[in-house]
Structure formats: C-alpha cells, structure tokens
Amino acid sequence: MIIGVPKEIKKQEHRVALLPSAAYQLIKHGHQVLVQQGAGVGSGFGDDEYQHAGAKLVDGAREIFQRADMIVKVKEPQPAEVALLRPGQILFTYLHLAADKTLTETLAKSGVTGIAYETIEVNRRLPLLEPMSEIAGRMSVLVGGYFLAKHYGGSGTLLGGVPGVLAGKVVVLGGGSAGINAARMATGLGADVTILEVDIERMRYLDITLSTAHTLYSDESHLLQMLPSTDLLIGAVLLPGAKAPKLIRRDMLKLMRPGSVLVDIAIDQGGCAETSRPTTHENPVFVEEGVTHYCVANMPGAYARTATQALTNATNRYIELLADHGLAEACHRQPPLLGGINVMGGNVTHPAVAAAHGLKYVAANS
C-alpha cells in the first residue's frame, strides 16, 4: 500500500501524522511511504529523519493525494485538500464532522472512506482520542491560569492561592479523559477543584483517584450553584461523534464574576457553551458577558512534539493494520474500526454525525 503524509495546512497546526520510526516500520512491512517536505519540522522531525527511515520526500501535497491509497493526517481536511481526495481512497485522521455540516457533505461527495480517530471506541474508551484529551485537559489549567492574570483581563486570582489566601476555584464539566487530566493539574497547583459528572461509577473512581478534588452530580441546578464562585470553568464533556451538549447558556455565564475564565475543550465538537466559537492559537480568547473564553479548536497543536508522539503511539497499530490487510480485513480483525468510518461511498456512515446534521445515515460496509 502507498501511505501518504501531507503537511498539515490548518492554521497554526504543527503536528504530523506519522513519526519517522512509524514510517520505517511500514516500509519494513513492504509498503511505500510518501511524506511531504517539511511535514514534520513543526514537531521537531526533519526531512532527513524520514529519508533515513526510507520514506520518499515529495515537494507538494497534490502528488501525495494523487498517488496514496491511504492519506494519514492529524486534523480534518481543509477545502483545498478535500478537492484532492478521490473515491475509494482511505482518509485516516481526526474529522469532528458533527461540528461542520459543509465538511461532512463535501467529504461524503468526494467518495473517500473517511475514518475518524475520535469515533473508534474500544470497551467504552476512545483510544485514539484519549492522548489528545489528556494534553488538552492538562493545557486547560495552564491557559486558564494564564488568562486569569489581571493584565490579560482576568480577575487577578492565582489558582493555587498563598498562605492566608484561599485558592482559586476550578469547576470541570465532565470526568472523562480530558476532565480527569484537567483536575489532576488543577489539584497539583493547589486549586479548589470540583468535577461535575453524571456517571456514578466514574465519580467513585474520581473520588479514589483524586482524593483532594470534589465530585458533584452534574445537573443544571448544581452548576448554577457553583458558577458564582468559579474562577476557572473547564468544559470537558464528550458524546462520541456527536455535537457537544450546550450545558452553559449565556444567562448562566452572567452569574460568574467578571474576569473569570472559560476553557471550552469541547469546541472541536461545537463547544459546550452557547457563547463559544472556535479560536486559534494566534488569537485564542474573546470576552462574552465579562468571561474570558478560550476556545482553540486544536489545543494540543501548541505542544506539537509531545502531541505528535502521543498521537502516533495510539494510531500506529491501526495504520499498520489497514496497510497490511486493507479495510475489509482490518475491520474484521479489529471491529471497532467500523465505528471509525464516518463517510464511505458517498454516504454518511456514522449515526451521530448524520443526526447532528439531519442527513441520511447508511451503515458502513467494509
């Protein structure tokens, strides 16, 4: 199989989908790997490393899309990339289609088989999304504390407090991978942390794992009680493949103190706040109702080297499986791959994506 690795062109996206070591393994299995020149530079992996691994360097993306049987990326294809996709080709990347109807329709129309990292589910876990959720969760506290600084429009509250001064209050919506990592970072700083969650067993796990954090059943009444004293609100809710639920309305934000911060990790699935809209690393924040919103849709891209290594640790085995055996046999050997197929043969093949946009759902047939 010919595997193509184009350079990411989404604004300020520096990750790369394949490490030189992974390219080496694929080539060792008899496959050909095409890598666009400069694809790994932003993550600290030079062209010479890919050449040493046996990959062929290609000057532009067009040749990669034309020749490759499988395109491996990090982020959803941009319009210029969608135009290069062809029927029957495999696209393996983060898609987050529930947040973008236009991309869903154009990707389906291309005839490509789009497999989304974020909807491959194994034993109720999302193993290809978890590494990025872990990074985003940890980042959320770093950036939240940063924008609480007075000279950035924040309330001037230090999350950890100091002797004689109470710690800042952090509320985390969702106790999944992103939520638990956010809570770990916040408790490590000495903040007063509360995690809102609906799964009782998950709350028991959080209570044992994070002995200094509080757990609270997640409903609107409890959230309304918490907001007036919250300094940093972290939205870490997730419905696999679907739009994030809007748990925070505009009128609810008005309860928060001016200068408080909201970090919406769920923004790549549409965001969990009514007031959220995607931002970039270049212009990461905006203010609504006196609350600073951080809504960067590719948060882990800020730490591209760590994120690339963590991502490829999770994706490599699936890439090898698809390359070695083809789509049908790979799905037979690893059935969760079927759940990753979001578009195929011109159809939307993930029920949550179809429901998000009111489109017809057709089950994937590997």
C-alpha positions as CSV (number, residue, x, y, z in Angstrom):
1,M,0.0,0.0,0.0
2,I,1.1,3.6,-0.6
3,I,0.7,5.7,2.5
4,G,0.7,9.5,2.1
5,V,1.6,12.0,4.8
6,P,0.8,15.6,3.8
7,K,1.9,18.6,5.7
8,E,-0.9,20.0,7.9
9,I,-2.2,23.3,6.5
10,K,-4.8,24.2,9.1
11,K,-3.7,27.5,10.7
12,Q,-1.0,27.0,13.4
13,E,-1.2,23.2,13.2
14,H,2.4,21.9,13.6
15,R,1.7,18.2,14.4
16,V,2.5,15.5,11.9
17,A,0.6,12.2,11.5
18,L,3.4,9.8,11.2
19,L,6.8,9.6,13.0
20,P,9.9,8.6,11.1
21,S,10.0,5.4,13.3
22,A,6.5,4.5,12.2
23,A,7.4,5.2,8.6
24,Y,10.3,2.8,9.0
25,Q,8.1,0.0,10.3
26,L,5.6,0.4,7.4
27,I,8.4,0.3,4.9
28,K,9.8,-2.8,6.6
29,H,6.3,-4.4,6.1
30,G,6.7,-3.7,2.3
31,H,4.7,-0.5,2.0
32,Q,5.7,2.8,0.4
33,V,5.5,6.0,2.5
34,L,5.3,9.4,0.8
35,V,6.0,12.4,3.1
36,Q,5.6,16.0,2.0
37,Q,8.7,18.0,2.6
38,G,8.6,19.9,5.9
39,A,5.7,17.9,7.2
40,G,7.4,17.0,10.5
41,V,9.5,20.2,11.0
42,G,7.0,21.8,13.3
43,S,7.1,18.8,15.6
44,G,10.9,18.6,15.5
45,F,11.2,15.8,13.0
46,G,13.3,16.8,10.0
47,D,13.1,15.6,6.4
48,D,16.5,13.8,6.8
49,E,14.9,11.6,9.5
50,Y,12.2,10.5,7.1
51,Q,14.7,9.9,4.4
52,H,16.8,7.8,6.7
53,A,13.7,5.8,7.6
54,G,13.2,5.0,3.9
55,A,10.3,7.3,3.1
56,K,10.2,9.3,-0.1
57,L,10.0,13.0,0.2
58,V,7.5,14.8,-2.1
59,D,7.6,18.5,-2.8
60,G,3.8,19.2,-2.8
61,A,0.6,17.7,-1.4
62,R,-1.0,17.2,-4.8
63,E,1.3,14.2,-5.7
64,I,0.7,12.6,-2.3
65,F,-3.1,12.8,-2.7
66,Q,-2.9,11.5,-6.3
67,R,-0.7,8.5,-5.5
68,A,-1.5,7.4,-2.0
69,D,-4.0,4.6,-1.3
70,M,-4.3,5.9,2.3
71,I,-3.9,9.5,3.5
72,V,-2.9,9.8,7.1
73,K,-3.4,13.2,8.7
74,V,-3.9,14.9,12.1
75,K,-6.7,17.4,11.5
76,E,-9.7,17.4,9.3
77,P,-9.0,18.1,5.6
78,Q,-9.2,21.7,4.6
79,P,-11.2,22.7,1.4
80,A,-8.1,22.6,-0.8
81,E,-7.4,19.0,0.5
82,V,-11.0,17.8,0.1
83,A,-10.8,18.7,-3.6
84,L,-7.8,16.3,-4.0
85,L,-9.5,13.3,-2.4
86,R,-10.8,10.5,-4.6
87,P,-13.4,7.7,-4.4
88,G,-12.1,4.6,-2.6
89,Q,-9.2,6.3,-1.0
90,I,-8.8,6.0,2.8
91,L,-8.5,9.1,4.9
92,F,-7.4,8.4,8.4
93,T,-7.5,11.5,10.7
94,Y,-9.4,13.5,13.3
95,L,-12.6,14.6,11.5
96,H,-15.0,16.0,14.1
97,L,-17.7,16.1,11.4
98,A,-20.6,16.7,13.9
99,A,-19.4,20.3,14.2
100,D,-19.2,21.0,10.4
101,K,-22.1,20.2,8.0
102,T,-20.3,21.6,5.0
103,L,-17.3,19.4,5.5
104,T,-19.5,16.4,6.1
105,E,-21.3,16.9,2.8
106,T,-18.2,17.6,0.7
107,L,-16.3,14.8,2.2
108,A,-19.1,12.3,1.5
109,K,-19.4,13.7,-2.0
110,S,-15.7,13.0,-2.6
111,G,-16.3,9.3,-2.3
112,V,-13.4,8.9,0.1
113,T,-13.6,6.4,3.0
114,G,-13.2,8.8,6.0
115,I,-12.1,7.1,9.2
116,A,-12.1,9.3,12.3
117,Y,-9.7,8.7,15.1
118,E,-12.3,10.1,17.6
119,T,-15.1,7.6,16.9
120,I,-13.1,4.4,17.2
121,E,-14.4,3.0,20.5
122,V,-12.9,0.1,22.4
123,N,-14.6,-1.1,25.6
124,R,-16.3,2.3,26.1
125,R,-12.9,4.0,25.6
126,L,-11.8,6.2,22.7
127,P,-8.1,5.1,22.5
128,L,-7.2,7.4,19.6
129,L,-8.8,10.5,21.1
130,E,-7.5,9.9,24.7
131,P,-3.9,11.1,24.1
132,M,-5.1,14.5,22.8
133,S,-7.8,14.7,25.5
134,E,-5.0,14.2,28.1
135,I,-3.0,17.0,26.6
136,A,-6.0,19.4,26.2
137,G,-7.1,18.6,29.8
138,R,-3.6,19.5,31.2
139,M,-3.3,22.5,29.0
140,S,-6.7,23.9,30.0
141,V,-5.4,24.6,33.5
142,L,-2.2,26.2,32.2
143,V,-4.0,28.5,29.8
144,G,-6.9,29.1,32.3
145,G,-4.5,30.2,35.0
146,Y,-2.6,32.4,32.5
147,F,-5.7,34.3,31.4
148,L,-6.8,34.8,35.0
149,A,-3.9,37.3,35.3
150,K,-5.1,40.9,35.6
151,H,-3.0,42.2,32.7
152,Y,-4.8,39.7,30.4
153,G,-8.2,40.9,31.5
154,G,-8.6,38.3,34.2
155,S,-9.8,38.6,37.8
156,G,-6.2,38.5,39.1
157,T,-6.8,35.3,41.0
158,L,-3.9,32.9,41.5
159,L,-5.3,29.4,41.3
160,G,-3.1,27.9,44.0
161,G,-3.5,30.8,46.4
162,V,-0.9,31.5,49.0
163,P,-0.7,31.1,52.8
164,G,-3.6,33.2,54.3
165,V,-5.4,33.5,50.9
166,L,-7.9,31.0,49.6
167,A,-7.1,29.0,46.5
168,G,-9.0,29.8,43.2
169,K,-12.0,27.6,42.4
170,V,-11.9,25.4,39.4
171,V,-15.0,23.6,38.1
172,V,-14.6,20.8,35.5
173,L,-17.6,19.7,33.5
174,G,-17.1,16.0,32.7
175,G,-14.9,13.4,34.4
176,G,-13.6,11.7,31.2
177,S,-10.0,11.7,30.0
178,A,-9.8,15.5,29.5
179,G,-11.7,16.2,32.7
180,I,-9.5,14.0,34.9
181,N,-6.4,15.4,33.5
182,A,-7.6,18.9,34.0
183,A,-8.5,18.1,37.6
184,R,-5.1,16.5,38.2
185,M,-3.3,19.6,37.0
186,A,-5.5,21.9,39.0
187,T,-5.2,20.0,42.2
188,G,-1.4,19.8,41.7
189,L,-1.4,23.6,41.6
190,G,-3.4,23.7,44.9
191,A,-6.7,24.9,43.4
192,D,-10.1,24.1,44.9
193,V,-11.4,21.6,42.3
194,T,-14.9,20.3,41.7
195,I,-15.7,17.8,38.9
196,L,-19.3,17.6,37.7
197,E,-20.2,14.1,36.3
198,V,-23.3,12.0,35.7
199,D,-21.8,8.5,35.9
200,I,-21.9,7.4,39.5
201,E,-19.2,4.7,39.0
202,R,-17.0,7.3,37.3
203,M,-17.4,9.6,40.3
204,R,-16.4,6.8,42.6
205,Y,-13.3,6.3,40.5
206,L,-12.5,10.1,40.5
207,D,-13.1,10.2,44.3
208,I,-10.5,7.5,44.8
209,T,-8.0,8.7,42.2
210,L,-8.2,12.4,43.0
211,S,-8.6,12.5,46.8
212,T,-8.2,16.3,47.0
213,A,-10.9,17.1,44.4
214,H,-14.6,17.1,45.0
215,T,-17.2,15.3,42.8
216,L,-20.7,16.6,42.3
217,Y,-23.6,15.1,40.3
218,S,-23.9,17.1,37.1
219,D,-27.2,18.8,36.6
220,E,-28.2,22.4,35.9
221,S,-29.1,23.2,39.5
222,H,-25.7,22.2,40.8
223,L,-23.9,24.1,38.1
224,L,-25.9,27.2,38.8
225,Q,-24.9,27.0,42.5
226,M,-21.2,26.6,41.5
227,L,-20.9,29.4,38.9
228,P,-20.9,32.5,41.1
229,S,-17.8,31.3,43.0
230,T,-16.0,29.7,40.0
231,D,-12.8,31.3,38.8
232,L,-12.0,28.8,36.0
233,L,-14.7,26.8,34.3
234,I,-13.4,23.9,32.1
235,G,-15.8,22.3,29.6
236,A,-14.7,18.7,29.1
237,V,-17.9,17.0,28.0
238,L,-18.0,14.5,25.2
239,L,-20.5,12.5,23.2
240,P,-18.6,10.3,20.8
241,G,-19.0,11.5,17.3
242,A,-21.9,13.9,18.2
243,K,-22.2,17.6,18.9
244,A,-21.2,18.6,22.4
245,P,-24.3,19.4,24.5
246,K,-24.8,23.1,25.3
247,L,-24.6,22.9,29.1
248,I,-23.8,26.6,29.6
249,R,-26.2,29.2,28.4
250,R,-25.5,32.9,28.1
251,D,-27.6,33.8,31.1
252,M,-25.7,31.3,33.2
253,L,-22.4,33.0,32.4
254,K,-23.7,36.2,33.8
255,L,-23.6,34.6,37.2
256,M,-19.8,34.3,37.0
257,R,-17.5,37.1,38.3
258,P,-16.0,39.5,35.7
259,G,-12.6,38.3,34.8
260,S,-13.4,34.6,35.2
261,V,-12.2,32.2,32.5
262,L,-14.0,29.5,30.5
263,V,-11.8,27.0,28.6
264,D,-14.1,25.0,26.2
265,I,-12.2,21.8,25.4
266,A,-15.3,20.6,23.6
267,I,-15.1,23.3,20.9
268,D,-13.9,20.9,18.2
269,Q,-17.3,19.2,18.6
270,G,-19.2,22.5,18.6
271,G,-18.5,23.6,22.2
272,C,-20.5,23.1,25.4
273,A,-21.3,26.8,25.9
274,E,-23.8,28.8,24.0
275,T,-21.3,31.6,23.7
276,S,-18.4,29.5,22.5
277,R,-16.9,29.9,19.0
278,P,-13.6,28.5,17.6
279,T,-10.5,30.5,18.1
280,T,-6.8,30.0,17.1
281,H,-3.5,29.9,19.0
282,E,-2.8,33.3,17.4
283,N,-6.0,34.9,18.8
284,P,-7.1,32.4,21.4
285,V,-9.6,34.4,23.6
286,F,-12.6,36.6,23.4
287,V,-14.9,38.0,26.1
288,E,-18.6,37.4,26.5
289,E,-20.6,38.5,29.5
290,G,-17.4,39.5,31.2
291,V,-16.0,36.0,31.0
292,T,-12.8,35.3,29.0
293,H,-13.4,32.4,26.6
294,Y,-10.5,30.2,25.4
295,C,-11.8,28.1,22.6
296,V,-8.9,26.9,20.5
297,A,-10.0,24.0,18.4
298,N,-6.6,22.3,18.1
299,M,-5.3,22.9,21.6
300,P,-2.7,20.0,21.6
301,G,-1.1,21.6,18.5
302,A,0.6,24.1,20.9
303,Y,2.8,21.3,22.2
304,A,3.3,19.7,18.8
305,R,6.2,17.4,19.6
306,T,4.6,15.8,22.6
307,A,1.2,15.6,20.9
308,T,2.7,14.0,17.8
309,Q,4.5,11.4,19.8
310,A,1.4,10.7,21.9
311,L,-0.9,10.5,18.9
312,T,1.2,8.2,16.8
313,N,1.7,5.9,19.8
314,A,-2.0,5.3,19.6
315,T,-2.6,5.4,15.8
316,N,0.4,3.4,14.5
317,R,-1.1,-0.1,15.1
318,Y,-4.3,0.9,13.2
319,I,-2.3,2.4,10.4
320,E,-0.2,-0.8,10.1
321,L,-3.4,-2.9,10.3
322,L,-5.0,-1.0,7.4
323,A,-1.9,-1.0,5.3
324,D,-1.1,-4.7,5.9
325,H,-4.6,-6.1,5.4
326,G,-6.8,-3.5,3.7
327,L,-10.0,-2.0,5.0
328,A,-12.3,-5.1,5.0
329,E,-9.8,-7.5,6.7
330,A,-8.7,-4.7,9.1
331,C,-12.3,-4.2,10.2
332,H,-12.7,-8.0,10.6
333,R,-9.6,-8.2,12.8
334,Q,-10.4,-5.0,14.7
335,P,-14.2,-4.5,14.6
336,P,-14.0,-1.1,16.4
337,L,-12.6,0.3,13.1
338,L,-16.1,0.1,11.7
339,G,-17.2,2.7,14.2
340,G,-14.5,5.0,12.9
341,I,-15.9,5.1,9.4
342,N,-17.8,8.4,9.2
343,V,-18.2,8.6,5.4
344,M,-18.0,5.9,2.7
345,G,-19.1,5.5,-0.9
346,G,-20.8,8.9,-0.8
347,N,-22.8,8.2,2.3
348,V,-22.6,9.4,6.0
349,T,-21.9,6.2,7.9
350,H,-21.9,7.3,11.5
351,P,-25.3,7.7,13.2
352,A,-24.3,10.6,15.5
353,V,-22.8,12.6,12.6
354,A,-25.9,12.0,10.5
355,A,-28.2,13.0,13.4
356,A,-26.2,16.2,14.0
357,H,-26.9,17.5,10.5
358,G,-30.2,15.8,9.7
359,L,-28.6,13.8,7.0
360,K,-29.4,10.2,5.9
361,Y,-27.4,7.5,7.8
362,V,-26.2,4.5,5.9
363,A,-24.3,1.8,7.8
364,A,-20.7,1.3,6.7
365,N,-20.0,-1.8,4.7
366,S,-16.3,-2.7,4.9
